[in-house]
Amino acid sequence: MKIEKAVAMFSVCMAFVGVMFFLTGCAADKNPPFGAAEIVSNPPGADVVNLEDNSTLGTTPFKHVRETETGEQEYILVKVSKPGYEDRLISFFLNPQYEDEETALENPQQVEVGLEQAK
């Protein structure tokens, strides 16, 4: 009798674990892939440069949207530069919270950068 109860309890536990793995897998598939950041500099009109390939992404104020592969936050590192001012390296985590690019651009994370005049 004790063995039957133990087997039954084990079966219930395994079924519960299986359901939890299934639900976790479903939740992981539904992570929103899009995140956006609005980079604002003081003064405005600074170039935002992607340090991965040294390409200019845009000029502040600038909105940057990215689709992530995993739906997890991504580390972003850019250089903000303007003639007559010291270059600034800015890093932040971009949090994907939106299902589409348009909604992400309407709700960007704010990244503010203060530039100091060159000496």
DRENVEXGU-235468 format. One record per atom (N, C-alpha, C): atom name; z, x, y; residue in three letters; residue number from 1. Coordinates in nm, 2 decimals. Example, Ala and Ser with C-alpha at 12.3 -4.5 7.8 and 13.67 -1.06 7.14 Angstrom:
<pts>
- atom; up; east; north; res; n
- N; 0.78; 1.32; -0.57; ala; 1
- CA; 0.78; 1.23; -0.45; ala; 1
- C; 0.78; 1.32; -0.33; ala; 1
- N; 0.71; 1.28; -0.22; ser; 2
- CA; 0.71; 1.37; -0.11; ser; 2
- C; 0.79; 1.29; 0.00; ser; 2
</pts>
This chain:
<pts>
- atom; up; east; north; res; n
- N; 0.00; 0.08; -0.12; met; 1
- CA; 0.00; 0.00; 0.00; met; 1
- C; 0.00; 0.09; 0.13; met; 1
- N; 0.08; 0.19; 0.12; lys; 2
- CA; 0.09; 0.28; 0.24; lys; 2
- C; -0.04; 0.35; 0.26; lys; 2
- N; -0.11; 0.39; 0.16; ile; 3
- CA; -0.24; 0.46; 0.17; ile; 3
- C; -0.34; 0.36; 0.23; ile; 3
- N; -0.34; 0.24; 0.19; glu; 4
- CA; -0.44; 0.14; 0.24; glu; 4
- C; -0.41; 0.12; 0.39; glu; 4
- N; -0.29; 0.11; 0.43; lys; 5
- CA; -0.26; 0.10; 0.58; lys; 5
- C; -0.30; 0.22; 0.65; lys; 5
- N; -0.28; 0.34; 0.59; ala; 6
- CA; -0.32; 0.46; 0.66; ala; 6
- C; -0.47; 0.47; 0.67; ala; 6
- N; -0.54; 0.43; 0.57; val; 7
- CA; -0.69; 0.43; 0.57; val; 7
- C; -0.74; 0.33; 0.68; val; 7
- N; -0.68; 0.21; 0.68; ala; 8
- CA; -0.71; 0.11; 0.78; ala; 8
- C; -0.69; 0.16; 0.92; ala; 8
- N; -0.57; 0.22; 0.95; met; 9
- CA; -0.54; 0.27; 1.08; met; 9
- C; -0.63; 0.38; 1.12; met; 9
- N; -0.67; 0.47; 1.02; phe; 10
- CA; -0.76; 0.58; 1.05; phe; 10
- C; -0.90; 0.52; 1.09; phe; 10
- N; -0.94; 0.42; 1.02; ser; 11
- CA; -1.07; 0.35; 1.05; ser; 11
- C; -1.07; 0.29; 1.19; ser; 11
- N; -0.96; 0.23; 1.23; val; 12
- CA; -0.95; 0.17; 1.36; val; 12
- C; -0.96; 0.28; 1.47; val; 12
- N; -0.89; 0.39; 1.44; cys; 13
- CA; -0.89; 0.50; 1.54; cys; 13
- C; -1.03; 0.56; 1.55; cys; 13
- N; -1.09; 0.58; 1.44; met; 14
- CA; -1.23; 0.64; 1.44; met; 14
- C; -1.33; 0.55; 1.51; met; 14
- N; -1.31; 0.42; 1.49; ala; 15
- CA; -1.40; 0.32; 1.56; ala; 15
- C; -1.37; 0.33; 1.71; ala; 15
- N; -1.25; 0.34; 1.75; phe; 16
- CA; -1.21; 0.35; 1.90; phe; 16
- C; -1.27; 0.48; 1.96; phe; 16
- N; -1.26; 0.59; 1.88; val; 17
- CA; -1.31; 0.72; 1.93; val; 17
- C; -1.47; 0.71; 1.95; val; 17
- N; -1.53; 0.64; 1.85; gly; 18
- CA; -1.67; 0.63; 1.86; gly; 18
- C; -1.72; 0.54; 1.98; gly; 18
- N; -1.64; 0.44; 2.00; val; 19
- CA; -1.68; 0.35; 2.12; val; 19
- C; -1.66; 0.43; 2.25; val; 19
- N; -1.55; 0.51; 2.26; met; 20
- CA; -1.52; 0.59; 2.38; met; 20
- C; -1.64; 0.69; 2.40; met; 20
- N; -1.68; 0.76; 2.29; phe; 21
- CA; -1.79; 0.86; 2.31; phe; 21
- C; -1.92; 0.78; 2.35; phe; 21
- N; -1.94; 0.67; 2.30; phe; 22
- CA; -2.06; 0.59; 2.34; phe; 22
- C; -2.05; 0.55; 2.49; phe; 22
- N; -1.94; 0.50; 2.53; leu; 23
- CA; -1.92; 0.46; 2.67; leu; 23
- C; -1.93; 0.58; 2.76; leu; 23
- N; -1.87; 0.69; 2.72; thr; 24
- CA; -1.88; 0.81; 2.81; thr; 24
- C; -2.03; 0.86; 2.82; thr; 24
- N; -2.10; 0.85; 2.71; gly; 25
- CA; -2.24; 0.89; 2.72; gly; 25
- C; -2.32; 0.80; 2.81; gly; 25
- N; -2.29; 0.67; 2.80; cys; 26
- CA; -2.36; 0.57; 2.89; cys; 26
- C; -2.33; 0.60; 3.03; cys; 26
- N; -2.20; 0.63; 3.06; ala; 27
- CA; -2.16; 0.65; 3.20; ala; 27
- C; -2.23; 0.78; 3.25; ala; 27
- N; -2.24; 0.88; 3.17; ala; 28
- CA; -2.31; 1.00; 3.22; ala; 28
- C; -2.45; 0.98; 3.25; ala; 28
- N; -2.52; 0.89; 3.18; asp; 29
- CA; -2.66; 0.87; 3.20; asp; 29
- C; -2.68; 0.79; 3.33; asp; 29
- N; -2.58; 0.73; 3.39; lys; 30
- CA; -2.60; 0.65; 3.51; lys; 30
- C; -2.55; 0.72; 3.63; lys; 30
- N; -2.51; 0.85; 3.63; asn; 31
- CA; -2.47; 0.91; 3.75; asn; 31
- C; -2.58; 0.91; 3.86; asn; 31
- N; -2.55; 0.87; 3.98; pro; 32
- CA; -2.66; 0.86; 4.08; pro; 32
- C; -2.71; 1.00; 4.11; pro; 32
- N; -2.84; 1.02; 4.12; pro; 33
- CA; -2.90; 1.15; 4.13; pro; 33
- C; -2.92; 1.20; 4.28; pro; 33
- N; -2.91; 1.12; 4.38; phe; 34
- CA; -2.95; 1.16; 4.51; phe; 34
- C; -2.83; 1.18; 4.60; phe; 34
- N; -2.84; 1.29; 4.68; gly; 35
- CA; -2.74; 1.32; 4.78; gly; 35
- C; -2.81; 1.37; 4.91; gly; 35
- N; -2.75; 1.35; 5.02; ala; 36
- CA; -2.81; 1.40; 5.15; ala; 36
- C; -2.70; 1.45; 5.24; ala; 36
- N; -2.74; 1.55; 5.32; ala; 37
- CA; -2.66; 1.60; 5.43; ala; 37
- C; -2.73; 1.61; 5.56; ala; 37
- N; -2.66; 1.58; 5.66; glu; 38
- CA; -2.71; 1.59; 5.80; glu; 38
- C; -2.65; 1.71; 5.86; glu; 38
- N; -2.73; 1.82; 5.89; ile; 39
- CA; -2.68; 1.94; 5.95; ile; 39
- C; -2.70; 1.93; 6.10; ile; 39
- N; -2.59; 1.94; 6.17; val; 40
- CA; -2.59; 1.93; 6.32; val; 40
- C; -2.53; 2.05; 6.38; val; 40
- N; -2.60; 2.11; 6.47; ser; 41
- CA; -2.55; 2.24; 6.53; ser; 41
- C; -2.52; 2.21; 6.68; ser; 41
- N; -2.43; 2.30; 6.73; asn; 42
- CA; -2.40; 2.29; 6.87; asn; 42
- C; -2.42; 2.44; 6.92; asn; 42
- N; -2.53; 2.46; 6.99; pro; 43
- CA; -2.63; 2.37; 7.05; pro; 43
- C; -2.73; 2.33; 6.94; pro; 43
- N; -2.80; 2.22; 6.97; pro; 44
- CA; -2.90; 2.17; 6.87; pro; 44
- C; -3.03; 2.26; 6.88; pro; 44
- N; -3.12; 2.24; 6.79; gly; 45
- CA; -3.25; 2.31; 6.79; gly; 45
- C; -3.24; 2.44; 6.71; gly; 45
- N; -3.15; 2.46; 6.62; ala; 46
- CA; -3.14; 2.58; 6.54; ala; 46
- C; -3.22; 2.56; 6.41; ala; 46
- N; -3.27; 2.66; 6.35; asp; 47
- CA; -3.34; 2.66; 6.23; asp; 47
- C; -3.25; 2.66; 6.11; asp; 47
- N; -3.27; 2.58; 6.01; val; 48
- CA; -3.19; 2.57; 5.89; val; 48
- C; -3.28; 2.64; 5.78; val; 48
- N; -3.23; 2.75; 5.73; val; 49
- CA; -3.31; 2.83; 5.64; val; 49
- C; -3.24; 2.83; 5.50; val; 49
- N; -3.33; 2.80; 5.40; asn; 50
- CA; -3.28; 2.80; 5.26; asn; 50
- C; -3.27; 2.95; 5.21; asn; 50
- N; -3.16; 2.99; 5.17; leu; 51
- CA; -3.14; 3.13; 5.14; leu; 51
- C; -3.19; 3.16; 5.00; leu; 51
- N; -3.23; 3.06; 4.92; glu; 52
- CA; -3.29; 3.09; 4.78; glu; 52
- C; -3.43; 3.15; 4.80; glu; 52
- N; -3.50; 3.09; 4.89; asp; 53
- CA; -3.64; 3.14; 4.90; asp; 53
- C; -3.68; 3.18; 5.05; asp; 53
- N; -3.58; 3.18; 5.14; asn; 54
- CA; -3.60; 3.21; 5.28; asn; 54
- C; -3.70; 3.12; 5.35; asn; 54
- N; -3.71; 3.00; 5.30; ser; 55
- CA; -3.80; 2.90; 5.37; ser; 55
- C; -3.72; 2.82; 5.47; ser; 55
- N; -3.78; 2.79; 5.58; thr; 56
- CA; -3.72; 2.70; 5.68; thr; 56
- C; -3.73; 2.56; 5.64; thr; 56
- N; -3.61; 2.49; 5.63; leu; 57
- CA; -3.60; 2.36; 5.58; leu; 57
- C; -3.63; 2.26; 5.70; leu; 57
- N; -3.58; 2.30; 5.82; gly; 58
- CA; -3.60; 2.21; 5.93; gly; 58
- C; -3.52; 2.26; 6.05; gly; 58
- N; -3.51; 2.18; 6.16; thr; 59
- CA; -3.44; 2.22; 6.28; thr; 59
- C; -3.34; 2.12; 6.31; thr; 59
- N; -3.22; 2.16; 6.35; thr; 60
- CA; -3.11; 2.07; 6.38; thr; 60
- C; -3.13; 1.99; 6.50; thr; 60
- N; -3.08; 1.86; 6.49; pro; 61
- CA; -3.02; 1.80; 6.38; pro; 61
- C; -3.12; 1.77; 6.27; pro; 61
- N; -3.08; 1.79; 6.15; phe; 62
- CA; -3.17; 1.79; 6.03; phe; 62
- C; -3.10; 1.72; 5.92; phe; 62
- N; -3.18; 1.63; 5.85; lys; 63
- CA; -3.13; 1.56; 5.73; lys; 63
- C; -3.20; 1.63; 5.61; lys; 63
- N; -3.12; 1.66; 5.51; his; 64
- CA; -3.17; 1.72; 5.39; his; 64
- C; -3.13; 1.64; 5.27; his; 64
- N; -3.23; 1.59; 5.19; val; 65
- CA; -3.20; 1.51; 5.07; val; 65
- C; -3.24; 1.59; 4.95; val; 65
- N; -3.16; 1.57; 4.84; arg; 66
- CA; -3.19; 1.64; 4.72; arg; 66
- C; -3.16; 1.55; 4.60; arg; 66
- N; -3.25; 1.56; 4.51; glu; 67
- CA; -3.23; 1.49; 4.38; glu; 67
- C; -3.18; 1.59; 4.28; glu; 67
- N; -3.06; 1.56; 4.23; thr; 68
- CA; -3.00; 1.65; 4.13; thr; 68
- C; -3.05; 1.62; 3.99; thr; 68
- N; -3.04; 1.72; 3.91; glu; 69
- CA; -3.09; 1.70; 3.77; glu; 69
- C; -2.98; 1.63; 3.69; glu; 69
- N; -2.85; 1.66; 3.72; thr; 70
- CA; -2.74; 1.61; 3.63; thr; 70
- C; -2.66; 1.50; 3.70; thr; 70
- N; -2.68; 1.47; 3.83; gly; 71
- CA; -2.60; 1.38; 3.90; gly; 71
- C; -2.46; 1.43; 3.94; gly; 71
- N; -2.45; 1.57; 3.92; glu; 72
- CA; -2.32; 1.63; 3.96; glu; 72
- C; -2.35; 1.70; 4.10; glu; 72
- N; -2.24; 1.73; 4.17; gln; 73
- CA; -2.25; 1.79; 4.30; gln; 73
- C; -2.31; 1.93; 4.29; gln; 73
- N; -2.38; 1.97; 4.39; glu; 74
- CA; -2.45; 2.10; 4.39; glu; 74
- C; -2.40; 2.18; 4.51; glu; 74
- N; -2.39; 2.31; 4.49; tyr; 75
- CA; -2.35; 2.40; 4.59; tyr; 75
- C; -2.47; 2.44; 4.68; tyr; 75
- N; -2.46; 2.42; 4.81; ile; 76
- CA; -2.57; 2.45; 4.90; ile; 76
- C; -2.53; 2.56; 4.99; ile; 76
- N; -2.62; 2.66; 5.01; leu; 77
- CA; -2.59; 2.77; 5.10; leu; 77
- C; -2.72; 2.79; 5.19; leu; 77
- N; -2.70; 2.77; 5.32; val; 78
- CA; -2.81; 2.79; 5.42; val; 78
- C; -2.77; 2.88; 5.53; val; 78
- N; -2.87; 2.93; 5.60; lys; 79
- CA; -2.84; 3.00; 5.72; lys; 79
- C; -2.89; 2.92; 5.84; lys; 79
- N; -2.81; 2.91; 5.94; val; 80
- CA; -2.84; 2.84; 6.07; val; 80
- C; -2.86; 2.94; 6.17; val; 80
- N; -2.98; 2.94; 6.24; ser; 81
- CA; -3.01; 3.05; 6.33; ser; 81
- C; -3.09; 2.99; 6.45; ser; 81
- N; -3.06; 3.05; 6.57; lys; 82
- CA; -3.13; 3.01; 6.69; lys; 82
- C; -3.13; 3.14; 6.78; lys; 82
- N; -3.25; 3.17; 6.84; pro; 83
- CA; -3.26; 3.28; 6.93; pro; 83
- C; -3.15; 3.28; 7.04; pro; 83
- N; -3.08; 3.39; 7.06; gly; 84
- CA; -2.98; 3.41; 7.16; gly; 84
- C; -2.84; 3.37; 7.10; gly; 84
- N; -2.83; 3.33; 6.97; tyr; 85
- CA; -2.70; 3.30; 6.91; tyr; 85
- C; -2.69; 3.38; 6.78; tyr; 85
- N; -2.56; 3.40; 6.74; glu; 86
- CA; -2.53; 3.46; 6.61; glu; 86
- C; -2.57; 3.37; 6.50; glu; 86
- N; -2.63; 3.43; 6.39; asp; 87
- CA; -2.66; 3.35; 6.27; asp; 87
- C; -2.53; 3.31; 6.21; asp; 87
- N; -2.54; 3.19; 6.14; arg; 88
- CA; -2.42; 3.14; 6.07; arg; 88
- C; -2.46; 3.10; 5.93; arg; 88
- N; -2.39; 3.15; 5.83; leu; 89
- CA; -2.41; 3.10; 5.69; leu; 89
- C; -2.32; 2.99; 5.67; leu; 89
- N; -2.37; 2.88; 5.62; ile; 90
- CA; -2.30; 2.76; 5.59; ile; 90
- C; -2.31; 2.72; 5.44; ile; 90
- N; -2.20; 2.69; 5.38; ser; 91
- CA; -2.20; 2.64; 5.24; ser; 91
- C; -2.12; 2.51; 5.23; ser; 91
- N; -2.17; 2.43; 5.14; phe; 92
- CA; -2.10; 2.30; 5.12; phe; 92
- C; -2.15; 2.25; 4.98; phe; 92
- N; -2.08; 2.15; 4.93; phe; 93
- CA; -2.12; 2.08; 4.81; phe; 93
- C; -2.18; 1.95; 4.85; phe; 93
- N; -2.30; 1.94; 4.80; leu; 94
- CA; -2.38; 1.81; 4.82; leu; 94
- C; -2.34; 1.72; 4.70; leu; 94
- N; -2.29; 1.60; 4.74; asn; 95
- CA; -2.24; 1.50; 4.64; asn; 95
- C; -2.34; 1.39; 4.62; asn; 95
- N; -2.41; 1.39; 4.51; pro; 96
- CA; -2.50; 1.28; 4.48; pro; 96
- C; -2.43; 1.15; 4.46; pro; 96
- N; -2.45; 1.05; 4.55; gln; 97
- CA; -2.38; 0.92; 4.54; gln; 97
- C; -2.47; 0.80; 4.54; gln; 97
- N; -2.60; 0.83; 4.54; tyr; 98
- CA; -2.70; 0.72; 4.57; tyr; 98
- C; -2.81; 0.72; 4.46; tyr; 98
- N; -2.86; 0.60; 4.43; glu; 99
- CA; -2.96; 0.58; 4.33; glu; 99
- C; -3.10; 0.61; 4.38; glu; 99
- N; -3.12; 0.61; 4.51; asp; 100
- CA; -3.25; 0.64; 4.56; asp; 100
- C; -3.25; 0.73; 4.69; asp; 100
- N; -3.36; 0.79; 4.72; glu; 101
- CA; -3.37; 0.89; 4.83; glu; 101
- C; -3.34; 0.82; 4.97; glu; 101
- N; -3.40; 0.70; 4.98; glu; 102
- CA; -3.38; 0.63; 5.11; glu; 102
- C; -3.24; 0.60; 5.14; glu; 102
- N; -3.16; 0.55; 5.05; thr; 103
- CA; -3.02; 0.52; 5.07; thr; 103
- C; -2.94; 0.64; 5.10; thr; 103
- N; -2.97; 0.75; 5.03; ala; 104
- CA; -2.91; 0.88; 5.05; ala; 104
- C; -2.93; 0.92; 5.20; ala; 104
- N; -3.05; 0.91; 5.25; leu; 105
- CA; -3.09; 0.96; 5.38; leu; 105
- C; -3.02; 0.87; 5.49; leu; 105
- N; -2.99; 0.74; 5.45; glu; 106
- CA; -2.92; 0.65; 5.54; glu; 106
- C; -2.77; 0.68; 5.55; glu; 106
- N; -2.72; 0.75; 5.45; asn; 107
- CA; -2.57; 0.78; 5.44; asn; 107
- C; -2.54; 0.93; 5.42; asn; 107
- N; -2.59; 1.02; 5.50; pro; 108
- CA; -2.58; 1.16; 5.47; pro; 108
- C; -2.43; 1.21; 5.50; pro; 108
- N; -2.40; 1.31; 5.42; gln; 109
- CA; -2.27; 1.39; 5.45; gln; 109
- C; -2.29; 1.46; 5.59; gln; 109
- N; -2.19; 1.47; 5.67; gln; 110
- CA; -2.20; 1.54; 5.80; gln; 110
- C; -2.16; 1.68; 5.78; gln; 110
- N; -2.25; 1.78; 5.82; val; 111
- CA; -2.22; 1.92; 5.82; val; 111
- C; -2.24; 1.97; 5.97; val; 111
- N; -2.13; 2.00; 6.03; glu; 112
- CA; -2.14; 2.04; 6.17; glu; 112
- C; -2.12; 2.20; 6.18; glu; 112
- N; -2.21; 2.26; 6.27; val; 113
- CA; -2.21; 2.40; 6.28; val; 113
- C; -2.20; 2.44; 6.43; val; 113
- N; -2.10; 2.52; 6.46; gly; 114
- CA; -2.09; 2.57; 6.60; gly; 114
- C; -2.15; 2.71; 6.61; gly; 114
- N; -2.25; 2.73; 6.70; leu; 115
- CA; -2.31; 2.86; 6.71; leu; 115
- C; -2.25; 2.93; 6.83; leu; 115
- N; -2.23; 3.06; 6.82; glu; 116
- CA; -2.18; 3.14; 6.93; glu; 116
- C; -2.29; 3.23; 6.98; glu; 116
- N; -2.29; 3.24; 7.11; gln; 117
- CA; -2.39; 3.32; 7.18; gln; 117
- C; -2.38; 3.47; 7.13; gln; 117
- N; -2.50; 3.53; 7.11; ala; 118
- CA; -2.51; 3.67; 7.07; ala; 118
- C; -2.46; 3.76; 7.18; ala; 118
- N; -2.40; 3.87; 7.14; lys; 119
- CA; -2.34; 3.96; 7.24; lys; 119
- C; -2.43; 4.07; 7.27; lys; 119
</pts>
